[in-house]
Amino acid sequence: MVKLACSEEVPEPVDMGGSGFSVAFDPLDGSSIVDTNFAVGTIIGIWPGDKLSGITGREQVCAHCYVCFLCAQVNLALGQAQVRTRVGT
C-alpha cells in the first residue's frame, strides 16, 4: 500500500515495496522531551502516487496530527471531511 516513506530522521524517501501512496511523518520530539513533561505527538501526511518531492499539501489524500500533553488531541483530514477528537482535561 505504501511505496515511499520518509521522516525528519530519515529525509531521503525509502522504498517500502508497495504501491499507491507515499507517506511523510515526523514525531514531535517525543523521545527527547517525554521526561520533561512537554507535549509529544506525531504529524503524518499521505499523498497518492510514488513521489514525495514537487508536491503540495493540497494534494494530500489524508493528513493526521496527534498531540498529547495534559489531554490527547487527534486531528484527521480526509479530503473535505475533518475529524477532531479530544480526550482528557
Backbone as CSV, one residue per row, in Angstrom:
resi,resn,N_x,N_y,N_z,CA_x,CA_y,CA_z,C_x,C_y,C_z
1,MET,0.814,-1.189,0.000,0.000,0.000,0.000,0.864,1.262,0.000
2,VAL,2.017,1.240,0.676,2.895,2.405,0.734,4.120,2.157,-0.142
3,LYS,4.343,3.062,-1.095,5.503,2.971,-1.977,6.718,3.625,-1.335
4,LEU,6.576,4.900,-0.910,7.692,5.638,-0.325,7.330,6.163,1.051
5,ALA,8.330,6.233,1.932,8.140,6.821,3.258,9.393,7.600,3.628
6,CYS,9.208,8.717,4.326,10.345,9.478,4.830,9.932,10.206,6.097
7,SER,10.926,10.641,6.861,10.662,11.370,8.100,11.790,12.368,8.317
8,GLU,11.686,13.135,9.392,12.744,14.072,9.723,14.043,13.307,9.994
9,GLU,13.925,12.152,10.630,15.095,11.358,10.958,15.707,10.674,9.733
10,VAL,14.871,10.314,8.748,15.321,9.676,7.509,14.714,10.479,6.353
11,PRO,15.345,11.615,5.986,14.732,12.511,4.999,14.702,11.987,3.567
12,GLU,15.582,11.067,3.214,15.541,10.504,1.869,14.444,9.448,1.801
13,PRO,13.550,9.522,0.808,12.474,8.540,0.704,13.002,7.103,0.649
14,VAL,12.355,6.239,1.418,12.703,4.822,1.469,11.622,4.041,0.727
15,ASP,12.039,3.173,-0.196,11.086,2.355,-0.938,10.554,1.268,-0.010
16,MET,9.237,1.285,0.233,8.605,0.329,1.143,8.066,-0.898,0.408
17,GLY,8.173,-0.924,-0.924,7.791,-2.090,-1.694,6.331,-2.169,-2.101
18,GLY,5.523,-1.243,-1.633,4.110,-1.260,-2.005,3.841,-0.360,-3.187
19,SER,2.584,0.007,-3.358,2.215,0.940,-4.417,0.963,1.688,-3.999
20,GLY,0.772,2.850,-4.580,-0.451,3.592,-4.329,-0.271,4.881,-3.554
21,PHE,0.564,4.883,-2.502,0.675,6.062,-1.651,2.110,6.293,-1.208
22,SER,2.397,7.558,-0.880,3.667,7.952,-0.291,3.363,8.675,1.015
23,VAL,4.187,8.431,2.041,3.914,8.926,3.387,5.121,9.681,3.932
24,ALA,4.864,10.841,4.525,5.886,11.583,5.254,5.380,11.770,6.676
25,PHE,6.264,11.571,7.649,5.833,11.688,9.039,6.949,12.276,9.890
26,ASP,6.557,12.827,11.016,7.513,13.449,11.924,7.024,13.310,13.352
27,PRO,7.779,12.603,14.199,7.431,12.599,15.612,7.719,13.993,16.182
28,LEU,6.838,14.482,17.018,7.000,15.824,17.595,7.856,15.756,18.850
29,ASP,9.137,15.494,18.646,10.126,15.490,19.722,9.777,14.590,20.896
30,GLY,8.993,13.566,20.664,8.548,12.705,21.743,9.654,12.044,22.524
31,SER,10.600,11.418,21.854,11.610,10.643,22.571,12.564,11.514,23.371
32,SER,12.819,12.732,22.941,13.811,13.559,23.626,13.223,14.423,24.739
33,ILE,11.904,14.608,24.798,11.357,15.505,25.818,10.299,14.876,26.711
34,VAL,10.059,13.574,26.575,8.990,12.959,27.349,9.255,13.064,28.856
35,ASP,10.497,13.009,29.290,10.814,13.110,30.720,10.579,14.502,31.281
36,THR,10.513,15.528,30.433,10.321,16.897,30.912,8.853,17.315,30.911
37,ASN,7.956,16.397,30.534,6.509,16.634,30.584,6.028,17.661,29.553
38,PHE,6.709,17.772,28.417,6.243,18.610,27.322,5.299,17.801,26.432
39,ALA,4.607,18.477,25.556,3.700,17.799,24.626,4.492,16.913,23.665
40,VAL,3.928,15.767,23.351,4.504,14.859,22.362,3.436,14.518,21.338
41,GLY,3.816,14.004,20.198,2.828,13.635,19.188,3.481,13.251,17.883
42,THR,2.672,13.205,16.837,3.133,12.814,15.506,2.323,13.547,14.441
43,ILE,2.977,13.939,13.364,2.326,14.517,12.195,2.549,13.553,11.038
44,ILE,1.480,13.252,10.276,1.578,12.337,9.139,0.871,12.955,7.931
45,GLY,1.516,12.909,6.778,0.905,13.324,5.522,0.939,12.166,4.538
46,ILE,-0.166,11.936,3.813,-0.249,10.837,2.857,-0.658,11.398,1.496
47,TRP,0.136,11.074,0.476,-0.115,11.535,-0.888,-0.325,10.343,-1.804
48,PRO,-1.144,10.509,-2.854,-1.275,9.435,-3.840,-0.018,9.377,-4.706
49,GLY,0.312,8.204,-5.189,1.422,8.078,-6.120,2.722,7.658,-5.480
50,ASP,3.786,7.862,-6.234,5.087,7.356,-5.817,6.162,8.437,-5.781
51,LYS,5.792,9.630,-5.291,6.805,10.668,-5.138,6.511,11.513,-3.906
52,LEU,7.599,12.054,-3.333,7.474,12.929,-2.163,8.162,14.270,-2.391
53,SER,8.485,14.581,-3.625,9.042,15.891,-3.941,8.224,16.504,-5.070
54,GLY,8.177,17.826,-5.079,7.412,18.515,-6.110,5.906,18.403,-5.918
55,ILE,5.460,18.141,-4.699,4.036,18.019,-4.391,3.668,19.034,-3.318
56,THR,2.389,19.319,-3.191,1.934,20.308,-2.212,1.011,19.662,-1.184
57,GLY,0.770,20.370,-0.117,-0.160,19.898,0.906,-1.569,19.723,0.382
58,ARG,-1.960,20.519,-0.595,-3.308,20.400,-1.175,-3.513,19.080,-1.916
59,GLU,-2.430,18.430,-2.284,-2.525,17.158,-2.998,-2.649,15.958,-2.052
60,GLN,-2.564,16.190,-0.751,-2.666,15.096,0.204,-4.043,14.439,0.152
61,VAL,-4.060,13.134,0.340,-5.339,12.429,0.472,-5.723,12.291,1.941
62,CYS,-4.747,12.439,2.833,-5.023,12.359,4.264,-3.928,13.095,5.019
63,ALA,-4.314,13.795,6.068,-3.361,14.436,6.969,-3.795,14.113,8.395
64,HIS,-2.824,13.827,9.251,-3.134,13.410,10.619,-2.165,14.108,11.569
65,CYS,-2.688,14.585,12.676,-1.857,15.190,13.710,-2.349,14.697,15.065
66,TYR,-1.454,14.147,15.849,-1.775,13.671,17.187,-0.883,14.408,18.167
67,VAL,-1.476,15.031,19.189,-0.720,15.740,20.215,-1.207,15.279,21.574
68,CYS,-0.279,14.965,22.443,-0.619,14.516,23.792,0.148,15.350,24.800
69,PHE,-0.583,15.998,25.714,0.038,16.755,26.803,-0.800,16.495,28.030
70,LEU,-1.542,17.464,28.516,-2.463,17.228,29.617,-3.703,16.490,29.141
71,CYS,-3.950,16.589,27.844,-5.028,15.830,27.214,-4.511,15.345,25.864
72,ALA,-5.193,14.411,25.264,-4.806,13.916,23.944,-5.728,14.540,22.906
73,GLN,-5.168,15.002,21.817,-5.964,15.592,20.741,-5.557,14.976,19.421
74,VAL,-6.542,14.534,18.638,-6.304,13.932,17.330,-7.053,14.739,16.284
75,ASN,-6.365,15.161,15.244,-6.970,15.853,14.111,-6.712,15.016,12.862
76,LEU,-7.763,14.747,12.109,-7.661,13.933,10.903,-8.432,14.621,9.788
77,ALA,-7.812,14.767,8.637,-8.485,15.356,7.474,-8.432,14.362,6.326
78,LEU,-9.592,14.055,5.780,-9.723,13.177,4.612,-10.496,13.946,3.557
79,GLY,-9.783,14.516,2.601,-10.450,15.349,1.608,-11.081,16.556,2.286
80,GLN,-12.377,16.755,2.085,-13.082,17.873,2.705,-13.554,17.551,4.124
81,ALA,-13.565,16.282,4.490,-14.009,15.885,5.830,-12.897,16.088,6.849
82,GLN,-13.264,16.571,8.037,-12.316,16.758,9.118,-12.898,16.179,10.398
83,VAL,-12.059,15.501,11.151,-12.451,14.912,12.426,-11.505,15.436,13.492
84,ARG,-12.062,15.866,14.617,-11.234,16.348,15.715,-11.749,15.724,17.002
85,THR,-10.860,15.079,17.744,-11.231,14.406,18.979,-10.299,14.871,20.087
86,ARG,-10.856,15.080,21.248,-10.057,15.487,22.399,-10.442,14.617,23.581
87,VAL,-9.443,14.080,24.273,-9.656,13.223,25.436,-8.865,13.795,26.591
88,GLY,-9.491,13.956,27.754,-8.797,14.466,28.937,-9.310,15.828,29.324
89,THR,-8.523,16.501,30.155,-8.941,17.800,30.685,-8.670,18.915,29.726
